[in-house]
C-alpha cells in the first residue's frame, strides 16, 4: 500500500477510494476514536489544578478499529486525514495523528465540502496541516461540558434526584420553563374587530375598521363595537386607492438550523430525522453504477456557495426558465458564523429530484426536493407583486381592504410549494366611488399567550441567542426529554402538533439551577462562551486562560450549592421493608426509578418497579384478506381504535372504515 486515507464514515470510503484510484486505500475511523478519561480528580480526566491538560483513552468500542488503523498505517508510505470539515472532524484528525504517531506538522489534512469527484481530487491537490486552533477550541468545549456535566449532575442527583445537567441543555430547559411561566401568568384581554364584507363586480372582498380620526382604533368591548357599527352603516366613500410594486426576494440557501426548521415546518421531519437523512444524502446515494454525494456537508452555519456552482446554476436557470428568472448570488456573514465552508446545497443542479426519485427512499426524496428547491430558488430573480389598498371612510372612521396580485412569479416558480403565496385580487374601483357593504360583522377576540416551543421554534430561539451549535440542537432536545425534564407532546387529543412542556422534575431542576448558578446557566453567559470558543478557534484567545477563568468562577458555586441546596425529601410507598421493617421508598439509579429501603446502606433491600402489563390485542374473529392471519383491534398513538392485521409489521393491512375515537368511560 502506498497511500492511506482515513475518513470518519465507512459509507463514503468506497466512493472516495474509487475517485482517487488504485494507489489509495480509504478506511474509516467510524467517528471519534478517543474520549476524555474518567479518572483523576472527580473523574474529570482533566488536570484542573494545572494547565487543564486532558487525558484521553481509546473508546471501548473502537479498540479493534484503532488496532486495524495502526496496522494499515504501518504499511502506508503516505497517510491523509480526511475527516469531516468542522471542529469535531479536526479533533478526530488530531487524535488519529496522535494515536497512529503521524507528524502533526505535516500537510496531510484534507478537507472537502461535498463528495463528488471534482471536489475530492481538488482537495487532495491542496492538503494542509492540522489546524491546532480548531482542535483547541473543540477540546475546550469538551472540557467545559465535562466539568459542568459531571459536577452539576452529581450535585443534582444528590440533592433533588435529577439525572443530569449540562452547559447547553440546562439553558434550553430554562428557555422552555420561562415560556411556561409566561403562559401561566398570562391574563387574556378582550378586544373586538369589525369587518365590512363587499361584493362588487362579482368579486367578494373585505375591509377592516382600523382608524378613527386618523388614529389607530382599539375596540375593547361589544358596546363599543355596536356603537361603531351604527356609525358606518350604509354607503362608504372610497377615499383613496394606493398601488405599490413590491419585490419578494428568495431566501438564502440552508444552514443547519434553517434546514432543521424548514424541514419541521414544511415536511414534518423532527431534527434528528432531518440530520440522519441529510447525512445519507451527503455521504452518497447509489445512482446507476456509482455512489454519489447529493448535497454538501450538512453541519454548517455559513450560506456561501462556490463561484463555480453559482455560475453553472445561473446558466441552468437561464436555459430552463429564461433570462428573466436569473437572479443574483447573495450571502450573509453573521458575527456568530464560523463561515468555514459552504452552506447546504445540492452538488449538481441538473440532478433534479424527479430524475433520481427511483433511487431514493421517500424520506430522502422529500428532503432532497426541499434542499434542491431552496438551492435553485436562492439564485432566481425576486417575485414581483402589485399591492393594492382601498381606503374607505365614514364619520371619521377608516376601513382598509388589501389585495395582492402576483405580476411575476420569479423564484416562487420552484419554491412556491413551500411558501404561502395566495393572492387576494380586488375588483377595479375608482376613487370617490360610494360602495355599500353587504354585511358588517363584529368579532370578539381575546389576546393569546405566547406559544410553547415546538422543535422548529426552539431551534430558532437557540440560534438567535447564539446558544450551542446547530449540529447539537437535536441532541440537546433528545437529552432534556430523555432525562424527564420536559415532555414533547400534543396539548389535546385532536392536535397533532407537539410542543415542549416542562415536567415537575424539570421545573424543580431549573429552579435549583437558577437559585445557585444563575450567573452561569443563562442565555447571555452561554452565548458569550460560544463567542470565546470561536475566538480560540481563530487563535485570538488562549484556551487555558479561558478554562481557568471559568473554573475559578464555577467551582466555588458548586461548593456553596452543596452547603445550601436543600435535599428533596424521600418518596414513601406506605409499605414496610421485608428485611428490617423500615419504610420502603422510591430511589433513582442509573437505570431509572426503583424501590428500596429507607435505611440504605445498612439495609440493601431493593426491587424494580412493577412493569405495566400491556393489554393483548383483541381478535375480531376475521382473517386478513392479504395474508390470512387473524385481524385484531389496536389503539393508535392518537388514541383511536382500528382493526388491523396481527402480522404487523410484515403485513400492514388496516381494515377500511374501522378507525374510530375511543369513547371515554364515565367514572363511577
C-alpha positions as CSV (number, residue, x, y, z in Angstrom):
1,X,0.0,0.0,0.0
2,X,1.3,3.4,-1.0
3,X,-1.2,6.0,0.3
4,X,-3.7,5.6,3.2
5,X,-6.7,7.9,3.6
6,X,-8.7,7.9,6.8
7,X,-12.3,9.3,6.8
8,X,-15.0,9.2,9.5
9,X,-17.8,7.3,7.9
10,X,-17.4,3.9,6.3
11,X,-20.3,4.5,3.9
12,X,-18.3,7.1,1.9
13,X,-14.9,5.3,1.9
14,X,-15.5,3.2,-1.2
15,X,-16.8,6.2,-3.2
16,X,-13.7,8.2,-2.3
17,X,-11.4,5.3,-3.0
18,X,-12.9,4.9,-6.4
19,X,-12.4,8.6,-7.2
20,X,-8.7,8.6,-6.0
21,X,-7.7,5.4,-7.9
22,X,-5.7,2.3,-7.2
23,X,-2.8,4.0,-5.4
24,X,-5.1,4.8,-2.5
25,X,-6.7,2.8,0.2
26,X,-9.6,4.6,2.1
27,X,-10.6,3.4,5.5
28,X,-12.9,4.7,8.3
29,X,-12.3,5.7,11.9
30,X,-16.1,5.4,12.4
31,X,-16.2,8.7,14.2
32,X,-14.2,9.6,17.4
33,X,-11.6,7.0,18.5
34,X,-10.7,8.8,21.7
35,X,-12.6,10.4,24.6
36,X,-11.8,12.0,27.9
37,X,-10.8,9.5,30.6
38,X,-12.9,9.2,33.7
39,X,-10.0,9.1,36.2
40,X,-8.2,11.8,38.1
41,X,-9.8,14.4,40.4
42,X,-13.5,13.8,40.5
43,X,-13.2,11.5,37.4
44,X,-13.0,14.5,35.1
45,X,-10.0,13.3,33.1
46,X,-8.7,16.9,33.2
47,X,-5.9,18.5,35.3
48,X,-8.0,21.3,36.7
49,X,-5.3,22.3,39.2
50,X,-2.6,22.7,36.5
51,X,-2.9,23.6,32.8
52,X,-6.2,21.8,32.1
53,X,-4.4,19.2,30.1
54,X,-6.8,16.4,29.1
55,X,-6.2,12.6,29.4
56,X,-7.7,10.6,26.6
57,X,-8.4,6.9,26.3
58,X,-9.4,4.8,23.3
59,X,-13.2,4.2,23.3
60,X,-14.1,0.7,24.3
61,X,-16.0,0.1,21.0
62,X,-13.1,1.4,18.9
63,X,-10.2,-0.8,20.2
64,X,-10.4,-3.1,17.2
65,X,-10.8,-0.1,14.8
66,X,-7.6,1.5,16.2
67,X,-5.8,-1.8,16.0
68,X,-6.6,-2.1,12.3
69,X,-5.8,1.5,11.6
70,X,-2.4,1.1,13.2
71,X,-1.8,-2.0,11.0
72,X,-2.8,-0.1,7.9
73,X,-0.7,2.9,8.9
74,X,2.5,0.8,9.2
75,X,2.1,-0.4,5.6
76,X,1.5,3.1,4.1
77,X,4.1,5.4,2.6
78,X,1.7,8.4,3.0
79,X,-1.3,9.0,5.3
80,X,-4.0,11.5,4.7
81,X,-6.6,12.5,7.3
82,X,-9.9,13.3,5.6
83,X,-12.3,13.6,8.5
84,X,-15.3,16.0,8.3
85,X,-14.8,19.7,7.7
86,X,-15.6,21.0,11.1
87,X,-14.1,21.3,14.6
88,X,-15.1,17.8,15.5
89,X,-13.5,16.5,12.4
90,X,-10.4,18.5,13.1
91,X,-10.2,17.0,16.6
92,X,-10.7,13.5,15.2
93,X,-7.8,14.0,12.8
94,X,-5.6,15.2,15.6
95,X,-6.5,12.2,17.7
96,X,-5.8,9.9,14.8
97,X,-2.4,11.6,14.3
98,X,-1.6,11.2,18.0
99,X,-2.6,7.6,18.2
100,X,-1.0,6.5,14.9
101,X,2.1,8.5,15.5
102,X,1.6,10.7,12.5
103,X,3.5,14.0,12.2
104,X,1.0,16.8,13.0
105,X,3.2,19.4,11.3
106,X,3.0,17.6,8.0
107,X,0.5,18.7,5.4
108,X,-1.7,15.6,5.5
109,X,-5.1,17.1,6.4
110,X,-7.6,17.0,3.5
111,X,-10.9,18.9,3.7
112,X,-13.8,18.7,1.2
113,X,-17.4,20.0,1.4
114,X,-19.0,17.6,-0.9
115,X,-18.4,14.0,-2.0
116,X,-18.0,14.5,-5.8
117,X,-15.1,13.5,-7.9
118,X,-14.0,17.1,-8.7
119,X,-14.2,18.2,-5.1
120,X,-12.3,15.2,-3.8
121,X,-9.5,15.5,-6.4
122,X,-9.2,19.2,-5.8
123,X,-9.0,18.7,-2.0
124,X,-6.1,16.2,-2.4
125,X,-4.2,18.6,-4.6
126,X,-4.2,21.1,-1.6
127,X,-3.6,19.3,1.7
128,X,-2.8,21.4,4.8
129,X,-1.6,21.0,8.3
130,X,-4.0,20.1,11.2
131,X,-5.4,23.4,12.4
132,X,-4.5,23.3,16.1
133,X,-6.6,26.3,16.9
134,X,-9.7,24.4,15.8
135,X,-8.5,21.4,17.9
136,X,-8.0,23.5,21.0
137,X,-11.5,25.1,20.5
138,X,-13.1,21.6,20.3
139,X,-11.2,20.3,23.3
140,X,-12.1,23.4,25.3
141,X,-15.8,22.8,24.5
142,X,-15.4,19.1,25.5
143,X,-13.6,20.0,28.8
144,X,-16.3,22.7,29.7
145,X,-19.1,20.2,29.0
146,X,-17.3,17.5,31.1
147,X,-16.7,19.8,34.1
148,X,-20.2,21.3,34.1
149,X,-21.9,18.0,33.3
150,X,-20.0,15.9,35.9
151,X,-20.1,18.4,38.7
152,X,-23.7,19.6,38.3
153,X,-25.1,16.1,37.6
154,X,-23.6,14.7,40.8
155,X,-24.9,17.7,42.8
156,X,-28.5,17.4,41.4
157,X,-28.6,13.6,41.8
158,X,-27.6,14.0,45.4
159,X,-29.9,16.9,46.2
160,X,-33.0,16.6,44.1
161,X,-32.7,13.2,42.3
162,X,-32.4,14.9,38.8
163,X,-30.5,12.7,36.3
164,X,-28.1,15.3,34.8
165,X,-27.3,18.9,33.9
166,X,-25.3,20.3,31.1
167,X,-23.9,23.6,29.9
168,X,-26.3,24.0,27.0
169,X,-29.1,21.6,27.8
170,X,-29.8,23.5,31.1
171,X,-30.2,26.7,29.2
172,X,-32.6,25.1,26.8
173,X,-34.6,23.8,29.7
174,X,-34.6,27.4,31.2
175,X,-35.9,28.8,27.9
176,X,-38.8,26.2,28.0
177,X,-39.6,26.8,31.7
178,X,-39.5,30.6,31.3
179,X,-42.0,30.3,28.4
180,X,-44.3,28.1,30.6
181,X,-44.1,30.7,33.4
182,X,-45.2,33.4,30.9
183,X,-48.1,31.3,29.8
184,X,-49.2,30.6,33.4
185,X,-49.1,34.3,34.3
186,X,-50.9,35.4,31.1
187,X,-54.3,37.0,31.5
188,X,-56.3,37.3,28.3
189,X,-57.7,40.7,27.4
190,X,-60.9,41.1,25.4
191,X,-60.9,43.1,22.1
192,X,-63.1,43.4,19.1
193,X,-62.7,43.8,15.4
194,X,-65.2,44.9,12.7
195,X,-65.2,43.7,9.1
196,X,-67.2,45.0,6.2
197,X,-67.9,42.4,3.5
198,X,-68.3,43.7,-0.1
199,X,-69.4,42.2,-3.4
200,X,-68.5,44.4,-6.4
201,X,-68.2,43.3,-10.0
202,X,-68.8,39.7,-9.0
203,X,-65.8,39.8,-6.6
204,X,-66.0,39.4,-2.9
205,X,-63.6,41.1,-0.6
206,X,-63.5,42.5,2.9
207,X,-62.2,45.6,4.7
208,X,-61.4,46.1,8.4
209,X,-62.2,49.1,10.6
210,X,-58.7,50.3,11.8
211,X,-58.7,54.0,12.5
212,X,-60.8,56.8,14.0
213,X,-59.8,60.4,13.2
214,X,-56.6,59.0,11.6
215,X,-55.5,57.3,14.9
216,X,-55.3,53.6,15.4
217,X,-58.6,52.3,16.7
218,X,-58.9,50.0,19.7
219,X,-62.3,48.3,20.3
220,X,-62.4,47.0,23.9
221,X,-65.9,45.5,24.2
222,X,-69.2,44.7,22.5
223,X,-70.8,48.0,23.4
224,X,-68.1,50.0,21.6
225,X,-68.4,47.6,18.6
226,X,-72.1,48.1,18.4
227,X,-71.8,51.9,18.6
228,X,-69.2,51.9,15.7
229,X,-71.5,49.6,13.6
230,X,-74.2,52.3,13.7
231,X,-71.8,55.0,12.6
232,X,-70.6,53.1,9.5
233,X,-73.9,51.6,8.3
234,X,-74.9,52.3,4.7
235,X,-72.6,53.7,1.9
236,X,-68.9,54.2,2.4
237,X,-66.7,56.6,0.5
238,X,-63.7,55.0,-1.3
239,X,-61.4,57.9,-0.5
240,X,-58.1,56.6,-1.6
241,X,-56.5,53.9,-3.7
242,X,-52.8,53.0,-3.1
243,X,-50.9,50.8,-5.5
244,X,-47.3,49.7,-5.0
245,X,-45.0,47.4,-6.8
246,X,-43.1,45.1,-4.4
247,X,-40.4,42.5,-4.7
248,X,-40.1,39.3,-2.7
249,X,-36.5,38.2,-2.5
250,X,-35.7,34.5,-2.3
251,X,-34.2,33.1,0.9
252,X,-30.6,32.1,1.1
253,X,-29.5,28.5,0.9
254,X,-29.9,26.4,4.1
255,X,-27.6,26.4,7.0
256,X,-28.0,23.6,9.6
257,X,-30.5,25.4,11.8
258,X,-32.7,26.7,8.9
259,X,-32.8,23.3,7.3
260,X,-34.0,21.8,10.6
261,X,-36.6,24.5,11.0
262,X,-37.9,24.3,7.4
263,X,-37.9,20.5,7.4
264,X,-40.0,20.6,10.6
265,X,-42.5,23.1,9.3
266,X,-42.8,22.0,5.7
267,X,-42.3,18.2,5.6
268,X,-42.9,17.4,9.3
269,X,-39.4,16.0,10.0
270,X,-38.0,16.2,13.5
271,X,-34.4,17.5,13.8
272,X,-33.0,14.0,14.4
273,X,-34.6,12.7,11.3
274,X,-33.5,15.7,9.3
275,X,-29.9,15.2,10.3
276,X,-30.0,11.5,9.7
277,X,-31.5,11.7,6.2
278,X,-29.2,14.7,5.2
279,X,-26.2,12.7,6.4
280,X,-27.2,9.9,4.0
281,X,-27.6,12.4,1.1
282,X,-24.2,13.9,1.9
283,X,-22.4,10.6,2.2
284,X,-23.9,9.3,-1.0
285,X,-26.7,7.5,-2.7
286,X,-26.4,4.7,-5.3
287,X,-27.1,6.1,-8.8
288,X,-26.7,3.6,-11.5
289,X,-23.2,2.2,-11.1
290,X,-21.8,4.7,-8.6
291,X,-22.4,6.2,-5.1
292,X,-22.9,9.9,-5.5
293,X,-23.0,12.6,-2.8
294,X,-26.1,14.6,-3.5
295,X,-25.7,17.6,-1.1
296,X,-22.8,19.5,0.6
297,X,-21.8,19.0,4.2
298,X,-24.9,19.4,6.4
299,X,-23.3,20.8,9.5
300,X,-22.6,24.5,8.7
301,X,-23.6,28.0,9.8
302,X,-22.4,29.6,6.5
303,X,-24.6,30.2,3.5
304,X,-21.8,30.8,1.0
305,X,-21.6,28.9,-2.3
306,X,-18.6,28.3,-4.5
307,X,-18.4,30.5,-7.6
308,X,-18.2,27.5,-9.9
309,X,-21.5,26.2,-8.6
310,X,-23.1,29.7,-8.8
311,X,-22.0,30.2,-12.4
312,X,-23.3,26.7,-13.5
313,X,-26.6,27.2,-11.7
314,X,-27.3,30.7,-13.2
315,X,-26.6,29.2,-16.6
316,X,-29.1,26.4,-15.8
317,X,-31.8,28.8,-14.7
318,X,-31.4,30.8,-18.0
319,X,-31.6,27.6,-20.0
320,X,-34.5,26.1,-18.2
321,X,-36.6,29.1,-17.2
322,X,-35.5,32.1,-19.2
323,X,-33.3,35.1,-18.8
324,X,-35.9,37.0,-16.7
325,X,-35.6,34.3,-14.0
326,X,-31.9,34.7,-13.5
327,X,-31.1,36.2,-10.1
328,X,-28.0,37.3,-8.2
329,X,-25.8,35.5,-5.7
330,X,-26.3,36.8,-2.2
331,X,-24.9,35.6,1.2
332,X,-24.8,36.9,4.7
333,X,-22.0,36.5,7.2
334,X,-23.3,36.7,10.7
335,X,-20.9,37.6,13.5
336,X,-21.5,34.2,15.2
337,X,-20.9,32.3,12.0
338,X,-17.8,30.1,11.7
339,X,-18.1,30.6,7.9
340,X,-15.6,27.7,7.4
341,X,-17.3,26.2,4.4
342,X,-20.3,26.4,2.1
343,X,-23.9,26.3,3.0
344,X,-26.2,23.3,2.4
345,X,-26.9,22.9,-1.3
346,X,-27.2,20.2,-3.9
347,X,-24.0,19.2,-5.6
348,X,-25.3,19.2,-9.2
349,X,-28.3,21.4,-10.1
350,X,-29.0,19.3,-13.2
351,X,-29.8,16.4,-10.9
352,X,-33.4,17.2,-10.3
353,X,-35.4,15.3,-7.7
354,X,-37.7,13.7,-10.2
355,X,-34.7,12.4,-12.2
356,X,-33.4,10.4,-9.3
357,X,-36.7,9.6,-7.4
358,X,-36.4,5.9,-8.1
359,X,-33.0,5.8,-6.4
360,X,-34.2,7.5,-3.2
361,X,-36.4,6.4,-0.2
362,X,-39.5,8.5,0.3
363,X,-37.8,10.5,3.2
364,X,-34.6,11.1,1.1
365,X,-36.7,12.3,-1.8
366,X,-38.7,14.7,0.3
367,X,-35.7,16.2,1.9
368,X,-33.7,16.3,-1.3
369,X,-36.6,18.0,-3.0
370,X,-36.7,20.7,-0.3
371,X,-32.9,21.3,-0.5
372,X,-33.0,21.3,-4.3
373,X,-35.8,23.9,-4.5
374,X,-34.1,26.1,-1.9
375,X,-30.8,25.9,-3.7
376,X,-32.3,26.8,-7.1
377,X,-34.6,29.5,-5.7
378,X,-31.8,31.3,-3.9
379,X,-30.3,32.2,-7.3
380,X,-33.5,33.1,-9.1
381,X,-35.0,36.6,-9.6
382,X,-37.3,38.1,-7.0
383,X,-41.1,37.6,-7.3
384,X,-42.9,40.8,-8.2
385,X,-46.3,41.8,-6.7
386,X,-48.7,44.6,-7.1
387,X,-50.0,45.6,-3.7
388,X,-53.4,47.4,-3.8
389,X,-55.0,49.1,-0.8
390,X,-58.6,50.6,-0.8
391,X,-59.3,53.1,2.0
392,X,-63.0,53.7,2.9
393,X,-64.3,56.5,5.1
394,X,-67.4,57.4,7.0
395,X,-68.0,59.6,10.1
396,X,-64.2,59.9,10.7
397,X,-63.8,56.1,10.7
398,X,-61.4,54.5,8.3
399,X,-61.7,51.0,6.8
400,X,-58.9,49.3,4.7
401,X,-59.0,46.5,2.2
402,X,-55.8,45.0,1.0
403,X,-55.1,43.0,-2.2
404,X,-52.1,41.4,-3.7
405,X,-51.6,40.4,-7.3
406,X,-48.5,38.4,-8.5
407,X,-47.1,40.1,-11.6
408,X,-44.0,37.9,-11.9
409,X,-43.6,34.6,-10.1
410,X,-39.8,34.7,-10.0
411,X,-38.2,32.3,-7.5
412,X,-41.7,31.1,-6.4
413,X,-41.9,29.1,-9.6
414,X,-39.7,26.5,-7.9
415,X,-40.2,27.3,-4.1
416,X,-43.8,28.4,-4.1
417,X,-44.9,24.9,-2.9
418,X,-43.1,25.6,0.4
419,X,-44.4,29.2,0.8
420,X,-47.8,30.7,1.2
421,X,-48.3,32.7,-2.0
422,X,-52.1,33.2,-2.1
423,X,-53.4,36.2,-4.0
424,X,-56.3,38.5,-3.0
425,X,-57.5,40.3,-6.1
426,X,-59.6,43.4,-5.5
427,X,-62.2,44.5,-8.1
428,X,-61.4,47.6,-10.2
429,X,-62.9,50.5,-8.4
430,X,-62.3,54.3,-8.7
431,X,-61.5,56.9,-6.0
432,X,-64.6,58.9,-4.9
433,X,-66.9,55.9,-5.6
434,X,-69.6,55.1,-3.0
435,X,-69.7,51.5,-2.0
436,X,-72.2,49.7,0.3
437,X,-71.1,46.6,2.2
438,X,-73.4,43.6,2.0
439,X,-72.6,42.8,5.7
440,X,-71.0,44.4,8.7
441,X,-69.5,41.8,11.0
442,X,-68.3,42.4,14.6
443,X,-66.0,39.7,16.1
444,X,-64.9,39.2,19.6
445,X,-61.3,38.2,20.3
446,X,-59.0,37.6,23.3
447,X,-55.3,38.1,23.3
448,X,-53.4,34.8,23.3
449,X,-50.5,33.7,25.5
450,X,-47.1,33.2,23.8
451,X,-46.8,29.8,22.0
452,X,-45.0,26.9,23.6
453,X,-41.9,25.9,21.8
454,X,-42.0,23.1,19.2
455,X,-38.8,21.9,17.7
456,X,-38.6,24.5,15.0
457,X,-39.3,27.4,17.4
458,X,-36.8,26.2,20.0
459,X,-34.1,25.7,17.3
460,X,-34.8,29.3,16.1
461,X,-34.6,30.6,19.7
462,X,-31.3,28.8,20.4
463,X,-29.8,30.0,17.1
464,X,-30.9,33.6,17.5
465,X,-29.4,33.7,21.0
466,X,-26.2,32.0,20.0
467,X,-26.7,29.0,22.2
468,X,-24.8,25.9,21.2
469,X,-24.2,24.9,17.7
470,X,-26.8,23.8,15.1
471,X,-25.3,20.3,14.9
472,X,-26.0,19.8,18.6
473,X,-29.6,21.0,18.7
474,X,-31.1,17.6,18.0
475,X,-29.1,16.0,20.9
476,X,-30.0,18.8,23.2
477,X,-33.7,18.3,22.7
478,X,-33.4,14.5,23.0
479,X,-31.5,14.9,26.2
480,X,-34.0,17.1,28.1
481,X,-36.8,14.7,27.0
482,X,-34.9,11.5,27.9
483,X,-33.9,13.0,31.3
484,X,-37.6,13.5,32.1
485,X,-37.3,17.3,32.3
486,X,-39.8,18.0,29.5
487,X,-42.4,16.2,27.6
488,X,-42.8,16.6,23.8
489,X,-46.5,16.1,23.4
490,X,-49.7,17.3,21.7
491,X,-51.8,19.5,24.0
492,X,-55.1,17.9,23.0
493,X,-56.4,14.7,21.6
494,X,-57.3,16.3,18.3
495,X,-54.0,18.1,17.8
496,X,-51.0,16.5,16.0
497,X,-48.7,19.5,16.7
498,X,-46.3,18.7,19.6
499,X,-44.7,21.2,21.9
500,X,-42.3,21.1,24.8
501,X,-43.9,21.1,28.3
502,X,-41.8,21.1,31.4
503,X,-42.4,18.3,34.0
504,X,-42.4,18.7,37.7
505,X,-38.8,17.4,37.8
506,X,-37.9,19.9,35.0
507,X,-39.4,22.7,37.0
508,X,-37.5,21.9,40.2
509,X,-34.3,21.3,38.3
510,X,-34.5,24.7,36.6
511,X,-35.5,26.4,39.9
512,X,-32.5,25.0,41.8
513,X,-30.1,25.8,39.0
514,X,-31.5,29.3,38.9
515,X,-31.1,29.7,42.7
516,X,-27.4,28.6,42.7
517,X,-26.0,29.0,39.2
518,X,-27.9,31.9,37.6
519,X,-24.6,33.6,36.7
520,X,-23.6,30.7,34.5
521,X,-26.8,28.9,33.5
522,X,-28.2,31.8,31.5
523,X,-28.5,32.8,27.8
524,X,-26.0,35.7,27.9
525,X,-23.2,33.8,29.6
526,X,-23.7,30.7,27.4
527,X,-23.7,32.8,24.2
528,X,-20.5,34.7,25.3
529,X,-18.9,31.3,25.9
530,X,-19.7,30.3,22.3
531,X,-18.0,33.5,21.2
532,X,-15.0,32.7,23.3
533,X,-14.8,29.3,21.7
534,X,-14.9,31.0,18.3
535,X,-12.0,33.3,19.3
536,X,-10.0,30.2,20.4
537,X,-10.7,28.6,17.0
538,X,-9.3,31.8,15.3
539,X,-6.2,31.9,17.5
540,X,-7.3,35.1,19.3
541,X,-7.9,33.6,22.8
542,X,-5.8,31.3,25.0
543,X,-7.8,28.2,25.8
544,X,-6.1,27.6,29.2
545,X,-6.9,31.2,30.4
546,X,-10.5,30.8,29.2
547,X,-10.8,27.5,31.2
548,X,-9.1,28.9,34.3
549,X,-11.4,32.0,34.3
550,X,-14.4,29.7,34.0
551,X,-13.3,27.2,36.6
552,X,-12.3,29.7,39.3
553,X,-15.8,31.2,38.9
554,X,-17.8,27.9,38.7
555,X,-16.1,25.7,41.4
556,X,-17.0,27.9,44.4
557,X,-20.6,28.0,43.2
558,X,-20.7,24.1,43.3
559,X,-19.2,24.0,46.8
560,X,-21.6,26.6,48.1
561,X,-24.6,24.8,46.5
562,X,-23.6,21.6,48.3
563,X,-23.9,23.5,51.6
564,X,-27.0,25.5,50.8
565,X,-29.2,23.5,48.4
566,X,-32.0,21.7,50.3
567,X,-32.2,17.9,49.8
568,X,-35.5,16.7,48.4
569,X,-37.5,14.5,50.8
570,X,-37.8,10.8,50.2
571,X,-40.9,9.5,48.4
572,X,-42.5,6.8,50.7
573,X,-44.6,3.9,49.5
574,X,-46.5,3.3,52.8
575,X,-45.1,-0.2,52.8
576,X,-42.6,-1.9,55.2
577,X,-39.3,-3.4,54.1
578,X,-39.4,-7.2,54.4
579,X,-35.9,-7.4,55.7
580,X,-35.6,-4.9,58.5
581,X,-39.1,-3.4,58.9
582,X,-38.0,0.1,57.7
583,X,-40.2,2.1,55.3
584,X,-39.8,1.5,51.6
585,X,-39.1,4.5,49.4
586,X,-38.6,5.3,45.8
587,X,-35.0,5.8,44.7
588,X,-33.3,6.8,41.4
589,X,-30.4,4.9,39.9
590,X,-28.5,4.8,36.7
591,X,-31.2,2.7,35.2
592,X,-34.2,4.7,36.4
593,X,-36.6,4.6,39.4
594,X,-36.7,1.6,41.7
595,X,-37.9,0.7,45.2
596,X,-35.5,0.3,48.2
597,X,-35.3,0.5,52.0
598,X,-35.0,3.9,53.7
599,X,-32.2,2.5,55.8
600,X,-29.8,2.0,52.9
601,X,-26.8,1.4,53.1
602,X,-27.4,-0.5,56.3
603,X,-30.2,-2.4,54.6
604,X,-29.7,-3.2,51.0
605,X,-33.1,-4.5,50.1
606,X,-34.4,-3.3,46.7
607,X,-36.7,-4.3,43.9
608,X,-37.7,-2.9,40.5
609,X,-40.9,-1.1,39.9
610,X,-43.7,-3.3,38.6
611,X,-43.8,-3.3,34.9
612,X,-47.1,-2.4,33.3
613,X,-48.7,-5.4,31.6
614,X,-49.6,-4.5,28.0
615,X,-53.1,-5.4,27.2
616,X,-53.1,-8.1,24.5
617,X,-54.7,-7.2,21.1
618,X,-58.3,-8.3,20.9
619,X,-59.2,-10.7,18.0
620,X,-62.2,-9.7,15.8
621,X,-62.9,-13.2,14.5
622,X,-62.0,-12.1,11.0
623,X,-58.9,-13.0,8.8
624,X,-56.7,-10.6,6.9
625,X,-57.7,-10.5,3.2
626,X,-54.0,-10.0,2.3
627,X,-52.1,-12.6,4.3
628,X,-54.8,-14.7,6.0
629,X,-53.7,-14.0,9.6
630,X,-56.3,-13.0,12.3
631,X,-57.4,-9.4,12.4
632,X,-57.2,-7.7,15.8
633,X,-58.3,-4.4,17.4
634,X,-55.4,-2.0,18.0
635,X,-55.1,1.5,19.6
636,X,-53.2,4.2,17.6
637,X,-50.9,6.8,19.2
638,X,-53.7,9.3,18.6
639,X,-55.9,7.2,20.9
640,X,-58.1,5.9,18.2
641,X,-59.2,2.2,17.8
642,X,-58.7,0.5,14.5
643,X,-58.7,-3.0,13.1
644,X,-55.5,-4.3,11.5
645,X,-53.6,-7.5,10.7
646,X,-51.9,-9.3,13.6
647,X,-49.0,-10.0,11.3
648,X,-47.8,-6.4,11.6
649,X,-45.1,-5.2,10.7
650,X,-44.8,-7.8,7.9
651,X,-48.4,-7.2,6.9
652,X,-49.6,-3.6,7.2
653,X,-53.3,-4.2,6.3
654,X,-55.8,-1.9,8.0
655,X,-59.5,-2.5,7.6
656,X,-61.1,0.4,5.8
657,X,-63.6,2.4,7.9
658,X,-62.6,0.7,11.1
659,X,-60.9,3.7,12.7
660,X,-62.9,5.5,15.4
661,X,-62.2,7.6,18.5
662,X,-62.2,5.7,21.8
663,X,-65.2,6.5,23.9
664,X,-64.3,7.8,27.4
665,X,-65.9,5.8,30.2
666,X,-67.6,7.9,32.9
667,X,-66.2,7.4,36.4
668,X,-68.5,5.8,38.9
